[in-house]
Amino acid sequence: MKIFKLPDLGEGLQEAEIVTWHIQVGDMLRADQPMVSVETAKALVDIPAPFTGKVVRLFGQPGDIAHIGAPLVGFEGDASEADTGTVVGRVETGSATLPQAPVAPPAATAGIRATPAVRALARKLAVDLAMVTPTGADGVITAGDVERAARILAEVGPQEVLRGTRRAMAQAMTLAHAEVAGATLMDDADVHGWQPASRPMVRLIRALVAGVRAEPALNAWYDSRTVGRHVLDRIDLGVAVDTPDGLFVPVLRDAASLDPAELEARLAKLVAGTHARRVPPEELRGNTITLSNYGTIAGRYASPVVVPPTVAILGAGRMRDAVVPADGRPAVHKVIPLSLTFDHRCVTGGEAGRFLAAVIADLERPD
């Protein structure tokens, strides 16, 4: 029997959840015939048969998580080009083993105050002491505190294991919180002069490009291991897209080279593909800076999270009417609240301020 293993699905994608098998034991497959659909943190991916042969074994069931190098399909027949690989993984059934991509260290528990007996009770009842509210003197967790937490957990039912996009988000946010020295600047852009046909997202992208041209330091990748940065010439813009499956950040390549019509068409295609989970994994990585237009849902200001290796994310809040000075008199104008979070390890406050000022100046242009 020849074994076909889960192939490398792209940078940073170390595992995939089996969604649907399109074959069964005993089937005769042709090369390139779809075998299985898997869900990664990036997209739904159909894996084709690498050769012609008879299926003699399927490794794993829908819902199982397979790691890169894990056996997927056993073949007989013309499977002379079977992928033997160099690493043999395993299919994890019902587990939540984290991928081997770099992640932040687990939260420290040194500040938790509890006696050895209470800690032992927490282990017995499967209670994370970090979730327990202490009632003992000087913030000490008591046995009663642990038992109360165990009762609450029993009432709410079994834990939902985060998978796919939400799992990747949890890991990325943990890493960002542990590593990035985030600082946020906030200001408003007066867009009273916009023409009726103005497209907010197109204008925001154009303004972000203007910000990068004024301060290229925000279009960069930072390497914390070498304490170095790469300031990048091309703007590959990550655009945050909210979907029922979670948050995705497809990449608008070379955004500075696109005219307004091209921007609108490319953006619409990216968003539609993201909602359909048909954006290729390579289009969901490698962004150099990020834009989040969360104001289409709700919210005025925020502290968007910078995800390494990028160093900046621009957030746009809900457009609103505000009283502003106009020719020495109060007037009601449309304004867009802006929030710029940057990695203060490699971006100065002055650089961030000049970037945001350039963004505002472009947004306030009437054309």
N, C-alpha and C positions, 0 to 999 in steps of 0.2 A: 504494500500500500504506500502510495506517495502522499505526502502531507502538504497542503497549501496553508500557509500561515497568514495571519492578518498583516497586510503590508503597511509600510510607512505611509500615513495619510497626510503628511505635511508637517512643517515645523511646529513643534510644541504639542502636537496631537499624539499622545502616548497611549490612548485607549479609545475604545468605541463601544457603544451599546448595540447589541443585536436587536434590530427592529422587526424584520420580516425575512424569512427564508423563501426564496423563489424556486427552490429545488427540494427534492427529498431523496432518501436513500434508494438506490436502484435506478435513478435517472441517468440517461446518457446525455452528456453535455457537449456542446460545441464550444470551441474557443470564443471568448468574448460574450458568451451568453450570460445575462445577469444571474448571479447566484444568491446574493444576500444584500439587503439594505441595512446599513448601520448608521447610527447617529453619533456624531462627534460633538465636541464643544463648539464646532464651527458650523456644521451643515449635515444634511442627510446625504449619504454617499452610497451609490450602488457599486458593488464590487463584482466585476465580471470574471468568468472562468478564464484562467490563464492558458488553458490547453483543452484538448478534447479527451474525454475519459468518462468512466462510469463512477458515480458517487457511491461510496461504500460506507461513509460515516460523516455525520455532521457533529461538529463540536460546539455545544451550547444551544440554548433555547432563547426565544425572544425575551428580552429583559436582562439577559446576562451581559456582563461587561468583559470584553476581551482586550488584552494588552497587545501592543505591537509585538509581533513574533509569536503570538499564541496560535495554536492549531485551529483552523476553521473548517476545512473540508478534507476528507480522505478520498483519494482517487485510485481507480484501477484503469488500465488501458494505456493510452498514448501519453500519459503524464510524464514524459521524459524530461520536461523542463520544470518539474516541481520545485517550488521555492523551499529549499531546505533551511535557508537563513542561518544566522549565527547565534540568535538568541531564541530559545524556546520559552514562550510565556505560558499562561494558563488562562482558562476562562473562569472568571470569578462569578459564582452564582449567589445573587442576593447580597453581595458584599459592597463595600464602599471604599475599596482600596484606592488611595490617591495615586495619580499618575506620577511618573518619574521625572516630570518637568520640575525645574527649580520652584520651590514654594517657600514661603516664610516659615520660620520656626514656630512651633506651637506657643500659644500664649503662656507666659510664665505664671506659675501658681504660688510663687514665694510669698505673695501678699495675703494669701488665704490662711486664716487662723483657725485651726482645728486640732483636736487631740488625735493621737494615733488611733484610738478606739473609734472616734467619729469618722476618720478617714477610712478605716476598715469597713465600717457600716456603709459608707457611701459606695465603696467598691462592691459590696455585697448587693446593694439595692440598685446598682448601675446609675448612680446619680453623680453628675458632674458638679463638684463643689463650687465651681465658678458661677453656677446658676442659682446657688442657694443664698437667700438673704439671711444674714446672721442676726440672732437675737440675744446672744450671750454678752456678758460684760466685755467691754473693749473690742467689740466686733468679732467675738469668737463664735464659730458655728457650733451649734449643739446637736445632739442626737435627734432632738425633736425637730430641729430645722431640716435635717436630712430626711426624716420620715415624712414631714409635711411636703417636701419637694417630691418625694417618691409617690405620695398619694395623688398629687396634682398631675404628675406625668402619667400615672395609671389612668386617670380620668380622661385625659386628652387623647389617649390612644397611642398606637405605635408611632415612632418617629418616621417622618418622610425623608428618605435618603435623596439628597440632591443629585440630579443626574444632568448630563449634557451641558447645556448653556448655563444653567443656574449653578452647577457645580464648578464650572470654569470661572464664573463670576466670583464665587466665594473665594476661590484660590487666588484669583488676580487681585481682589480687594484686600485679602490678607497680606499678600506680598507688597502691595502699594502702601498699606498702612505701616508695615514694618520698615519699609525702605525709604520712601519718598518724604522729603521735608517740604510738605505742601504749604503754600501761602496763597491767599486769594485776594484779588483786587476787584472792586465792584464800582460800576458807574452806569449812567444812562446815556442813550443816544436819542436825540430828538429827530424823529423821522417824519415830521409834519410836512416836509417838502416832497415826500415820495409821490410819484405818479400813481394813478389808480391801478395801472397794470403791473406795478412792481411786485416781484415774487420774493417774499421774505427770505426763504432759504437761499435763493440765488444771490440776493444782496448780502446776506450774512457770509456766504462763501467768498464773494468778491472782497468784502471788507477784511476777512481773515487773511486773504492773500495780501492785501495792502499792509496789514499788520506785520506779516512775515517779511515783506520787502523793507519795511522800516526797521525791523529788529529781527534779523535772521536767526538769532540765538534761540528763539523759541521753537524753531523748526529743526529739532535736533534729537539725537539719541544720547543718553548718558549711560556710561559703563561704570557701575559702582565698584567693580573689582579692581579696575585700573585707575579709577578716579579720573576718567577722561571722557570727552564728548566728541561726537561727530555732528558738526553743523551741516545740514543737508541742503543741497541746491534745489532739488525737486520737491514740490509740496504734494505729498501723497496723503490726502485728507481722510481721516477716519470720521465717518458720520454716524452718530449714535442713532439706532433704529429700535423703537420699542415694538415688541411682538408678544403674542400670547405665550410663546415658548421662552421668553426672556429677552435680554438686551443683546443686540448684535451691533458690531461696528464694521460695516463694509467700507472698503477703501475706494475713494474717488482718486484715481491715479492722475498725477500731473495736473492738479486742479487749476494752476495758474495759466495753463495753456488753452483753457476752454473759454469760448465766448458764452454769453448768457443763454443762448438757445441750446448749445451743446451741454452746458451745465445742467439745465433743466431736464433735458432728455436723458442724460447719463444718470442723474440723480433719481429720476422716476424709475428707470430700469433697475438700479441698485436696490431701491426700496421695495419694488414689486418682487424682485428675486429673493430678497431677504425674507419677506413674509411667506413666500412659497418654499423657503428652505432650499433653494436651488442655486445659491451663490457659491461658486467654487471656493474651497478652503483658501486658495492662494489670494483670493480677493477679500479675505477677512483677516489679513495680517500684513505687517510691514508698513503701517501708517506712521507718518512723521509728526503729526499734530492732530488734535481731535476737536470736533464741533458737536455740541449737544444742544439741540433746540427744544429743551424740555418745556418751554413756555406754551407749546401747542397743547399741552395737557393741563398744567397748572404750575404756579410758582413764579415768584418775582426774582429773587436772588438765591444763589446756592453756593456750595463749595464742591464743585465737580472734582472727581478723583483722577489724578494723573496716574496712568498705568505704565510702569517701566517697559521699554527703555525710553518712551517719549517723555518730554519735559513740560508739556503745556496742554491744557484743554480750555476751550472757550465755551461758556454756557450762555444761552439766550433765554431770558424769562418771558413771561406773558406780556405782549404789547398792551399798553393801557393809556388812558387819558391822564395827563398830569398838568398841573398849573406851572408854567415856566415863564421867565421874563422874556418879553418880545418888544424890542424898541422902547424899553423903559417902562413897559406896562405888563401886567399879568395877562397871560393868555393860556388857553387849553390846547395842548398839542399831544399828538401821539408820541410815545417814547417806548424804547425797548431797553429793559434792564439787562445789563451784561455782567457776567462773573467770569473772571479769568483766574484759574488756578495754575500755578507754575511750581516747578521743582526748584526750591531755593538753594539746593546744593550746587546748581550750576547756572541758574538764571538769577540775575540781580533784580532788586526792586525797580531800579531805573529802567532796565531792559523791559521788564513787564509793563511798566507804566507807559513807555514809549510805544510798545506794541498796542496796548489798549487805546491809547490816544489816536493812533493811526486807524484802528478799527472804527472808532467813533467818528473820526473825520470823514471816512469813506461812507459810512452809513448815513451821515447827515447831508451828503450831496443829494440834490434833488433829482438827478438823472439816474 
